[in-house]
Amino acid sequence: QKTGFAPFAGCTKFDCQGYSFFLPNTFSAAPETRSASKLGLFLGGSGVKMTLEVGLPRDIATLVHLDLHHVRWVGLAHKDRLADSSSHCCVEINRSYRKAMNLVGDVAQWTGWEVSVRSETWLTHSIVLRRNHMPPLLDAAQDIVMMLQVTTAALEAGFDETRIEEVITMAANSLSPLGAGEVARGESFTIYTPMVQAKLDALLFDEEGYRWLSDKFGMVPTHYEKAKVFVKAILKMLESENALKHPELLQELAQVSEESDALEAARRLIDDEKAKRCMQGPRMQALHSAWTFRVSRYLFYLVDGGFDSRLTANDLVDNVGIVAPELDKKLREILDFLLHIRSKDLNKRFCKEGEPPRSFMAHARDPLFSTCVFNERVMQILIETGYLQAQFSQGQEHQYTDLLGVMLRSQRGISLKASICRQILAATGKHAEEGSLHSLAPALCEVVKTGSRFLVTYATAALVNLTALRASGDGVKNRLVTLGVLPVCVAHLRKNDDDLVYYSLLLLVNLTKAVHHRHVVREYAIVDTLVRLLTVPDLGVTRSKIMTQLPAVLGQLCNEDDTREEIASKDGVVERLCTIYAQAPGGSELKCNVMFCLRQLCSGSRAIREEVGERVLPIAVEELKIFHHLQEFASSCVLLLMTLATARRNCELMCKTQLLENLSYCISDIPHGQREEH
């Protein structure tokens, strides 16, 4: 029975590039879309257009290899392209997206990412969708970008901005593969079950694939029963030490055969007769090594929620070091097996037959560790739980940070490197005197230079914390400057990425405190770059965190006379700073930094002092009374007033205000014993 679906009321159904979707009746396909189905352009009136871009299906294993295994990375790359295509823009939305409709019973998995970017000429709202585990083999994925653009002129002419999100989300939610829905719901999706099962039995899917196939189709590898023996052995070990959080899990495995040694259960799975028959010939050892790696990855999937959400890898990690020595040794060996550090050369055995895996510490001290491969998901858990750091005794902290640096420099995935950066941020935030962390500066600098935009932002934030550590001294800053981080920071200030610009400014605040660093950074047109940032239109979106740090960098650069003169000579700089000062919340860090910058600029020019005095002085005097209890704010305000008072006109203005009375409030906040000094 045919059950084709009609569009919603007031909508038109469009077919393009193998997919159908709904748009309001005001939209029509552009002539080029009608004549060439591969071009998806739809016009919705003056200044309104929607484009559909469908990528080629790609093997999921290839996406994992390219570090594009999650739609997030595709969505972030799309955001960066949109932002970089405009001279000025702001990212208003950057978040995950969940497709809300499945009109044809599609068996594939859909994930999404939503981005909205506002520039001077366009407001662009995009949804990036990934159709994952596509039939018939369930091993491919296809990325689809739907982009709705409305010109600024159309918005000013009265186009309802709230409709933009409604239109694009309806189009994305209604997106369906063509050829489906013409028969009974879902029956038009052919799945080659025997071939999918063969790939499952060869353990060729990743963790997400195993979970999707199990939940959606009830398909598991034929090795599942043998794998449960491994899981049961771990549960028995934890139960023997009263460390099993959910004892009922063992009851559910009552019918599974018992094995006291979990690694022995893993070896039996590896030595499966059917698998052995597929590993004959001259490449036997390479095939066996690859199979062993896939087995370890599948077993980790089961231990980390794949068997049951009540059992995770953290249950193993958390009990290392607190159970009996013999059991502790076994847990470490299991984690070493699941981590599975090995040479890229598959002709080399993972470990000698009958012997436990080589320990993590042995690999960590191996100079060839950077060339090894391992399960990055396991490594990420070991880093985030503190297990890895705990393996290094007191006095070996440098070995741990050196290991993190090696992983940052080597060809590892985005998720693992981001996890390392998060650990650095956490460590520098908790331990202000952690001296061993400074050795990570060169590795982070390398990431800042060569990483993806997402990683670069994380690494820059980590460098901000490192350069702020007192234990690091000026050594880290000098080394970073020598490694060429300053021109990279200046280049990042020109990117339309608020987070990256913000952390780059924070890093420059730390690096421009030294005279020789200020001389170096000036060679890279930093003044022009900062002035451009200062005068950029806000496009209706607050950029207060950027504006808070921008005057601090400008003010520090003004310590050099020639740089101060260059900044002061730029049109609109002083006027813009005065405007920001007038609009900034009283007592805020932004206002403090603006006062610092204005004070620096005033020190070299009477004309600037008079201009600033006319626009800022009355506000400063009034706010001194209100926020006198905020020591940093009051100090910044008094220092600015002292500089302004060197101009006669400003003194005359001060006489007309309640400055003396308001200063008395500040004096009252000073302890009696210190008033004479102040």
C-alpha positions in Angstrom: 0.0 0.0 0.0 1.5 3.4 -1.0 1.6 6.0 1.7 3.4 8.9 0.2 3.4 12.0 2.4 2.2 15.5 1.5 3.7 18.8 2.6 2.4 20.7 5.6 -0.3 23.4 5.0 1.3 26.5 3.5 4.4 24.6 2.4 5.8 23.2 -0.8 7.7 19.9 -1.1 11.0 20.2 -3.0 13.1 17.4 -4.4 16.8 18.0 -4.8 20.1 15.9 -4.8 18.4 12.7 -3.6 16.4 14.3 -0.8 13.0 16.0 -0.3 12.1 18.7 2.2 9.5 21.4 2.9 9.7 25.1 2.5 7.0 27.8 2.8 5.0 28.5 -0.4 6.8 31.8 -0.7 9.9 29.8 -1.8 10.6 28.6 -5.4 13.4 26.7 -7.0 15.9 28.9 -8.8 16.0 28.3 -12.6 19.5 26.6 -12.3 18.0 24.2 -9.7 15.2 23.2 -12.1 17.6 22.5 -14.9 20.5 20.9 -12.9 19.3 18.9 -9.9 22.8 19.0 -8.3 22.4 22.7 -7.6 20.1 23.4 -4.6 19.1 27.1 -4.6 15.7 28.2 -3.5 14.5 31.8 -3.5 12.1 33.2 -0.9 11.6 36.7 -2.1 13.8 39.8 -2.2 17.0 39.1 -0.2 16.0 35.7 1.0 17.5 32.4 -0.2 18.0 28.8 0.9 20.8 26.5 -0.4 21.2 22.8 -0.1 24.6 21.2 -0.3 24.8 17.4 -0.2 28.2 15.7 0.1 29.2 12.4 -1.3 28.6 9.3 1.0 31.9 8.4 2.7 32.9 5.3 4.6 32.7 5.8 8.4 36.2 4.3 8.8 37.5 7.0 6.5 35.7 9.8 8.5 37.3 8.4 11.7 40.7 8.5 10.0 40.2 12.1 8.9 39.1 13.1 12.4 35.6 13.8 11.2 33.9 11.0 13.0 31.4 13.5 14.7 29.2 16.0 12.8 30.4 18.6 15.3 33.7 18.9 13.5 31.9 19.4 10.1 29.6 22.0 11.7 32.5 23.9 13.2 34.4 23.9 9.9 31.3 25.2 8.2 31.0 28.0 10.9 34.7 28.9 10.3 34.1 29.2 6.6 31.1 31.5 7.1 32.9 33.6 9.6 36.0 33.9 7.5 34.0 35.0 4.4 33.1 38.3 6.0 35.3 41.1 7.2 33.1 41.6 10.3 30.7 39.1 11.7 29.5 37.5 15.0 28.5 33.9 15.7 25.2 34.0 17.4 24.4 30.2 17.5 26.9 27.3 17.7 25.4 24.2 19.1 24.3 20.6 18.5 21.0 20.0 16.7 18.5 17.1 17.0 16.4 16.3 13.9 12.8 16.1 15.1 11.1 14.2 12.4 11.5 10.9 10.4 8.7 11.1 7.9 9.7 8.0 5.9 10.9 5.7 8.6 14.6 6.1 7.6 16.7 3.4 9.3 19.8 5.6 9.3 21.0 7.6 12.3 20.7 11.4 12.0 22.9 13.9 13.9 23.2 17.6 13.5 24.9 20.9 14.2 23.4 24.4 14.1 25.1 27.6 13.3 23.9 31.2 13.0 26.3 34.0 11.8 25.5 37.7 11.4 27.6 39.9 9.2 27.2 43.4 7.9 25.3 42.2 4.8 23.7 38.8 5.7 22.2 36.8 8.6 23.0 33.2 7.8 21.3 30.3 9.7 22.7 26.9 8.9 22.0 23.3 10.0 24.6 20.7 9.2 23.1 17.2 9.2 24.8 13.8 9.0 22.9 10.7 7.8 25.0 8.0 9.5 24.9 4.2 9.0 23.2 4.5 5.7 21.6 1.4 4.2 22.3 -1.0 2.7 25.6 -1.8 4.4 25.2 0.7 7.4 28.9 1.6 7.1 28.7 5.0 5.3 27.7 8.5 6.2 26.6 11.6 4.2 26.9 15.2 5.3 24.2 17.7 4.2 24.3 21.5 4.7 21.1 23.5 4.7 21.7 27.3 4.7 19.1 30.0 4.9 20.4 33.6 4.2 18.6 36.9 4.6 20.2 40.2 3.7 20.4 43.0 6.2 18.4 45.1 3.8 15.5 42.6 3.9 15.7 42.6 7.7 15.6 46.4 7.8 12.6 46.3 5.4 10.6 44.3 7.9 11.4 40.6 7.3 10.5 38.8 10.6 13.8 37.6 12.0 12.0 35.0 14.2 10.8 33.2 10.9 14.4 32.4 9.9 14.8 29.7 12.6 11.3 28.4 11.9 12.0 28.0 8.2 15.4 26.4 8.4 14.3 24.0 11.2 11.2 22.9 9.3 13.4 22.2 6.2 15.9 20.2 8.3 13.3 18.3 10.2 11.4 17.3 7.0 14.5 16.3 5.1 14.0 12.8 3.8 15.8 10.5 1.3 14.0 10.3 -2.1 12.5 7.0 -3.1 11.3 6.3 0.4 7.8 6.6 1.7 6.3 5.4 -1.6 5.8 2.0 0.0 4.9 1.0 3.5 6.8 3.2 6.0 10.4 2.1 6.2 10.1 -1.0 4.0 11.9 0.7 1.1 15.2 0.7 3.0 17.0 -2.4 1.9 19.7 -3.7 4.3 22.1 -6.4 3.2 21.9 -8.3 6.5 24.4 -11.1 5.8 27.1 -8.6 4.7 26.4 -6.3 7.7 26.6 -9.4 10.0 29.9 -10.4 8.4 31.4 -7.0 9.1 30.1 -7.2 12.6 31.7 -10.6 13.1 35.0 -9.1 11.8 34.6 -6.3 14.4 34.9 -3.6 11.7 32.5 -1.1 13.3 33.4 1.5 15.9 31.8 1.9 19.3 29.0 4.1 18.0 28.3 1.6 15.2 28.0 -1.4 17.7 25.6 0.6 19.8 23.5 1.7 16.9 23.2 -1.8 15.4 22.4 -3.3 18.7 19.8 -0.7 19.7 18.2 -0.3 16.2 18.4 -3.8 14.8 19.3 -6.1 17.6 22.4 -7.2 15.7 25.6 -8.1 17.6 28.8 -9.9 16.7 28.8 -13.7 16.9 31.6 -13.2 19.4 29.2 -11.5 21.9 28.8 -14.6 24.0 32.5 -15.1 24.4 33.0 -11.4 25.1 30.5 -11.7 28.0 32.9 -14.2 29.6 35.4 -11.3 29.7 32.8 -9.0 31.2 31.8 -11.5 33.8 35.4 -12.1 34.9 35.8 -8.4 35.6 32.5 -8.3 37.5 33.6 -11.3 39.6 36.9 -9.5 40.4 35.2 -6.4 41.5 32.6 -8.4 43.6 35.4 -10.2 45.4 36.5 -6.8 46.8 33.0 -5.5 47.4 33.7 -2.9 44.7 30.9 -3.8 42.4 28.3 -1.1 42.4 25.6 -3.2 40.8 25.7 -6.8 41.9 22.6 -7.6 39.9 24.7 -7.5 36.8 26.3 -10.8 37.8 22.9 -12.4 38.2 22.1 -11.4 34.6 25.2 -13.3 33.5 24.4 -16.4 35.5 24.2 -18.6 32.4 27.6 -17.4 31.0 30.5 -19.7 31.6 33.0 -18.5 34.2 36.7 -17.6 33.8 38.8 -16.4 36.6 41.2 -14.6 34.4 39.7 -11.8 32.2 42.8 -11.7 29.9 42.5 -15.4 29.3 38.9 -14.9 28.2 40.2 -12.2 25.8 42.9 -14.6 24.4 40.2 -17.2 23.7 38.2 -14.7 21.8 41.3 -13.7 19.8 42.1 -17.3 19.0 38.6 -17.9 17.7 38.9 -20.7 15.1 36.7 -18.9 12.5 38.9 -15.8 12.8 42.1 -17.9 12.5 40.9 -19.4 9.2 40.8 -15.9 7.8 44.4 -15.1 8.9 46.5 -17.4 6.6 49.3 -16.6 4.2 52.3 -14.3 4.3 50.4 -11.5 6.1 49.2 -13.7 8.9 51.0 -11.8 11.7 49.7 -8.4 10.4 46.2 -9.8 10.2 46.4 -11.3 13.6 47.7 -8.0 15.1 44.9 -6.0 13.5 42.3 -8.6 14.8 43.8 -8.4 18.3 43.4 -4.6 18.3 39.8 -4.8 17.1 39.0 -7.3 19.8 40.5 -5.1 22.5 38.4 -2.2 21.2 35.2 -4.2 21.1 35.8 -5.4 24.7 36.4 -1.9 25.8 33.1 -0.9 24.2 31.3 -3.6 26.3 33.1 -2.6 29.5 32.4 1.1 29.0 28.6 0.9 28.8 28.2 -1.3 25.8 27.2 -4.4 27.8 25.1 -2.3 30.3 25.1 1.3 31.2 25.6 0.4 34.8 29.1 -0.8 34.0 31.6 1.7 32.7 35.4 1.9 32.4 35.5 4.2 35.4 34.5 1.2 37.6 37.8 -0.4 36.7 39.9 2.8 36.9 38.5 4.0 40.2 39.5 0.7 41.9 43.1 0.7 40.8 45.3 1.2 43.8 42.7 0.5 46.5 42.0 -3.2 46.1 44.2 -6.2 47.1 47.7 -6.2 45.4 47.0 -9.3 43.3 43.7 -7.9 42.0 45.2 -4.5 41.5 47.9 -6.1 39.2 45.1 -7.8 37.2 43.2 -4.6 36.8 46.3 -2.8 35.5 46.9 -5.5 33.0 43.3 -5.4 31.8 43.6 -1.6 31.3 47.0 -2.1 29.5 45.2 -4.5 27.2 42.3 -2.2 26.5 44.6 0.8 26.0 46.5 -1.5 23.6 49.7 0.6 22.9 51.5 -1.0 20.1 53.8 -0.3 17.1 52.3 0.8 13.8 54.1 -2.1 12.3 51.5 -4.8 12.4 54.1 -7.5 11.7 55.2 -7.0 15.3 53.3 -8.9 18.0 51.4 -6.9 20.6 52.9 -9.1 23.4 54.5 -12.5 23.7 52.2 -15.4 23.8 51.0 -16.3 27.3 52.5 -13.1 28.8 50.6 -10.1 30.0 50.7 -6.9 27.9 53.6 -4.5 28.2 52.8 -2.1 31.0 51.9 1.5 30.3 54.9 2.8 32.2 57.2 0.7 30.0 55.7 2.3 26.9 55.8 5.8 28.4 59.5 5.6 28.9 60.1 4.2 25.4 61.5 6.9 23.0 59.4 5.4 20.3 56.1 6.1 22.2 55.2 9.0 19.8 55.1 6.5 16.9 52.9 4.0 18.6 49.1 3.6 18.1 46.6 3.0 20.9 42.9 3.3 21.7 42.5 7.0 22.1 39.1 6.7 23.9 40.8 4.7 26.6 43.7 7.1 26.9 41.3 10.0 27.2 39.5 8.3 30.2 42.8 7.5 31.8 43.9 11.1 31.5 40.6 12.6 32.7 40.3 10.3 35.7 43.8 11.1 36.9 44.9 7.5 36.4 47.7 8.4 34.1 49.2 11.0 36.4 48.9 8.7 39.4 51.3 6.3 37.7 54.1 8.8 38.1 55.5 9.0 41.7 56.4 12.2 43.4 59.4 13.8 41.7 58.4 12.4 38.3 55.9 15.1 37.4 58.1 16.3 34.5 57.9 12.8 33.0 54.1 13.0 33.0 54.0 16.5 31.5 56.6 15.4 28.9 54.3 12.5 28.0 51.3 14.9 27.5 53.6 17.1 25.3 54.5 14.1 23.1 50.8 13.3 22.6 50.0 16.9 21.7 52.8 16.9 19.1 52.0 13.6 17.5 49.2 12.7 15.1 46.4 12.2 17.6 42.7 12.9 17.4 41.0 16.2 18.2 39.1 14.8 21.2 42.3 13.5 22.9 44.3 16.7 22.4 41.3 18.8 23.6 41.1 16.5 26.7 44.8 17.2 27.4 44.3 20.9 27.1 41.4 20.7 29.5 43.6 18.9 32.0 46.2 21.7 31.7 43.6 24.3 32.3 42.3 22.5 35.3 45.8 21.9 36.7 46.9 25.5 36.2 43.7 26.7 37.8 44.0 24.6 40.9 47.8 24.7 41.5 49.1 28.2 41.0 52.6 27.1 41.7 52.7 23.9 39.5 56.2 24.3 38.1 56.3 21.1 35.9 53.6 22.4 33.6 55.8 25.0 31.9 57.5 22.2 29.9 54.2 21.9 27.9 54.5 25.4 26.5 56.4 24.3 23.2 53.9 21.5 22.5 51.0 23.9 23.1 52.7 26.5 20.8 52.9 23.9 18.1 49.1 23.2 18.4 48.4 26.9 18.3 50.3 27.1 15.0 49.0 24.0 13.2 45.8 22.8 14.9 42.2 23.1 13.9 40.4 26.3 15.1 38.7 24.3 17.9 42.1 23.0 19.2 43.9 26.3 18.7 41.4 28.0 21.0 41.9 25.3 23.7 45.7 25.5 23.4 45.7 29.3 23.5 43.6 29.2 26.7 46.1 26.8 28.2 49.0 29.1 27.3 47.1 32.0 29.0 47.1 30.0 32.3 50.7 28.8 31.9 52.1 32.3 31.3 50.2 33.5 34.3 51.9 31.0 36.7 54.4 32.7 39.0 56.4 29.4 39.1 57.0 29.7 35.3 58.5 33.2 35.6 59.6 34.9 32.4 61.2 31.8 31.0 57.9 30.5 29.5 57.1 33.9 28.0 60.6 34.2 26.5 60.4 30.7 25.1 57.0 31.3 23.5 58.2 34.5 21.9 61.3 32.7 20.6 59.0 30.0 19.2 57.1 32.6 17.2 53.8 32.7 19.1 53.4 36.5 18.8 52.7 36.7 15.1 50.3 33.8 15.4 48.4 35.6 18.1 48.2 38.8 16.0 46.9 36.7 13.0 44.3 35.1 15.3 43.0 38.6 16.3 41.9 39.0 12.6 39.7 35.9 12.7 36.0 36.2 13.2 36.0 33.9 16.2 35.1 35.6 19.5 36.5 32.8 21.7 39.8 32.6 19.8 40.2 36.4 19.8 39.4 36.6 23.5 42.0 34.1 24.5 44.6 35.6 22.1 44.0 39.0 23.8 44.5 37.4 27.2 47.7 35.8 26.1 48.9 39.1 24.7 48.1 40.8 28.0 50.5 38.3 29.6 53.2 38.6 26.9 53.3 42.4 26.4 54.4 43.2 30.0 58.0 43.0 29.0 59.7 45.8 27.0 61.4 43.5 24.5 58.3 41.6 23.9 56.4 44.8 23.1 59.1 45.7 20.5 58.8 42.3 18.9 55.0 42.3 18.6 54.9 45.7 17.1 56.6 44.3 14.0 53.5 42.4 13.1 51.1 45.3 12.7 49.5 44.7 16.0 48.4 48.4 16.4 46.3 48.3 13.2 44.8 45.0 14.2 43.8 46.2 17.6 42.4 49.4 16.3 40.3 47.5 13.8 39.0 45.3 16.6 38.2 48.4 18.7 36.2 50.0 15.9 34.5 46.9 14.5 30.6 47.2 14.4 29.0 45.1 17.2 26.3 43.9 14.8 23.8 43.9 17.6 25.7 41.2 19.5 27.6 41.9 22.8 31.3 41.4 22.6 32.0 42.7 26.1 34.6 40.0 26.9 36.7 41.0 23.9 36.3 44.7 24.7 37.4 44.0 28.3 40.8 42.8 27.3 41.4 45.0 24.3 42.1 48.2 26.2 44.5 46.3 28.5 46.7 45.3 25.5 46.5 48.8 24.0 47.4 50.3 27.4 50.4 48.1 27.8 51.7 48.9 24.3 51.4 52.6 25.2 54.3 52.2 27.6 56.5 52.8 24.5 56.3 56.5 23.4 56.4 55.7 19.6 53.6 53.1 20.0 51.5 55.5 22.1 51.8 58.2 19.4 50.9 55.7 16.7 47.7 54.6 18.6 46.7 58.1 19.4 47.1 59.2 15.8 44.5 56.6 14.6 41.1 58.2 13.8 38.4 57.5 16.3 40.4 55.6 18.9 40.1 58.1 21.8 36.5 58.8 20.9 35.6 55.1 20.8 37.3 54.4 24.1 35.4 57.3 25.7 32.1 55.9 24.3 32.9 52.4 25.7 33.7 54.0 29.0 30.4 55.9 29.1 28.5 52.7 28.2 30.4 50.2 30.4 28.8 49.1 33.7 30.2 51.0 36.7 32.8 49.2 38.7 33.4 46.7 36.0 36.8 45.2 34.8 36.0 46.7 31.4 35.8 50.2 32.9 39.0 49.7 34.8 40.9 48.6 31.7 39.5 51.5 29.6 40.6 54.0 32.3 44.1 52.4 32.2 44.3 52.8 28.4 43.0 56.4 28.5 45.5 57.3 31.2 48.3 55.9 29.1 47.1 57.8 26.0 46.7 61.0 28.0 50.2 61.0 29.3 51.7 62.1 26.0 49.2 64.8 24.8 47.4 67.7 26.4 44.8 67.8 23.6 43.9 64.2 24.4 43.8 65.0 28.2 41.3 67.8 27.5 39.2 65.7 25.1 39.0 62.8 27.6 38.4 65.1 30.5 35.4 66.7 28.8 33.8 63.3 28.1 34.9 61.2 31.0 35.7 63.4 34.0 32.1 64.0 35.2 31.2 60.3 35.0 34.5 59.3 36.8 33.9 61.7 39.7 30.3 60.5 40.2 31.2 56.8 40.0 34.1 57.3 42.4 31.4 58.0 45.1 29.3 55.0 44.2 32.1 52.4 43.8 34.7 53.7 46.2 34.6 50.4 48.1 35.9 48.6 45.0 39.7 49.1 45.6 40.9 48.3 42.0 38.2 50.5 40.4 38.8 53.3 42.8 42.5 53.2 42.3 42.1 53.2 38.5 39.7 56.1 38.8 42.0 58.2 41.0 45.1 57.5 38.8 43.1 58.7 35.7 41.9 61.8 37.5 45.5 62.6 38.5 46.6 62.4 34.9 43.7 64.5 33.7 44.4 67.1 36.5 47.7 68.1 34.7 45.5 70.0 32.2 44.2 73.4 33.4 40.8 73.0 31.7 40.2 69.7 33.5 41.1 71.3 36.9 38.4 73.9 36.2 35.9 71.1 35.5 36.9 69.3 38.7 36.2 72.4 40.7 32.6 72.3 39.4 32.1 68.7 40.6 32.0 67.1 44.1 35.5 65.5 43.6 36.8 66.4 47.1 33.7 65.1 48.8 33.9 61.9 46.8 37.6 61.4 47.5 36.8 61.5 51.2 34.7 58.3 50.7 37.9 56.7 49.4 39.9 57.9 52.3 37.4 56.5 54.8 38.0 53.1 53.3 41.7 53.2 54.1 42.8 51.9 57.5 43.8 54.7 59.9 47.4 53.6 60.1 47.9 53.9 56.4 46.1 57.1 55.6 49.2 59.3 56.0 51.0 57.1 53.4 48.1 57.4 50.9 
